[in-house]
């Protein structure tokens, strides 16, 4: 088959640096016959086999996959899971690609990397996890009918974001009842966060997707928003409120922002516009490190991704252990709230940024584990 290629972005900026905990493996995949181009990063396996999603996107790069794999290492460690961190990327447009062919080929190419357990991420769903399961016998995020805990259907990550919000908002004396919330990226995570925030009495004042933003300072109706997004819909079909451009969302008047789409969406170019007092990172790496520091200087509390959005991977790990959805939700609340408390205490006591406090706690468990367990047992 003739294959018109997506260039794998691997510029001089894309250098992946090793440090004391990884990455253990970085693999670039290419199968010219199916058209598969991809990347797999196994970052650290001290705590157990690496769990992390497969992102399908035309723009995913090896460096992005590594950064996401590292975020999984941190997330799995601090969530108390017996899993290391990994991630994969398939370079394709999920709307137009033959996903079944790509996933089945991807599965066969990673069959031998059995210390990596793939899960769903942007651009794929539980169907893709079934293809992986059929090919290599390992994946998480299966449909309920096949023994899975469908984390997006259950809204595990958005549920965890709101559990995190309850603790973080208390820290800045912000009552959740009546708090004005902006959701950037109304997809799986964004929809669930919106639903669970509404149940706590918060008001969703704006939401967006890749096509635009809808804004109503008086509050948007969450069920109507979800209906507008159904199928190939967009928030722009909400039918009320003000329609704005995609990027206008960050400057809106609000108390809480949940970035729930792409990496690096709040950076030094737009950080000054942010009016919120609390940012909960529903997406992975949505705020650049310099922007996180700038926000902290202004007194904006930013809860990092691997604390705030751990609900999904906790649910996935529970599926792997054959636990029930009820057990998983209870663990998500308990773990995310305890971790939010722990990092806020450490941040205040040691005058650290929230991410630094969280990283120190996550690394502590891995580094102690590395003293006991040699990595090389994994490669035998
Ligand atoms: P999704 O594909 O369901 O939703 C993403 C949404 O973002 C879509 O509505 C899309 O239109 C929108 N979007 C895309 N580009 C945008 C842009 N430039 N501006 C605004 N909106 C844009 O994905 P998801 O599963 O909700 O995941 C979102 C993020 O959360 C990703 O970073 C993912 O890695 C992370 N995450 C997801 C989970 C999970 O359980 N699904 C768990 C942890 C982290």
Boltz pocket constraint, residues with backbone or C-beta under 6 A from the ligand:
constraints:
  - pocket:
      binder: B
      contacts: [[A, 120], [A, 121], [A, 122], [A, 123], [A, 151], [A, 152], [A, 156], [A, 157], [A, 184], [A, 185], [A, 186], [A, 187], [A, 188], [A, 189], [A, 190], [A, 208], [A, 209], [A, 210], [A, 211], [A, 246], [A, 260], [A, 261], [A, 262], [A, 263], [A, 282], [A, 283], [A, 284], [A, 309], [A, 310], [A, 312], [A, 313]]
      max_distance: 6.0
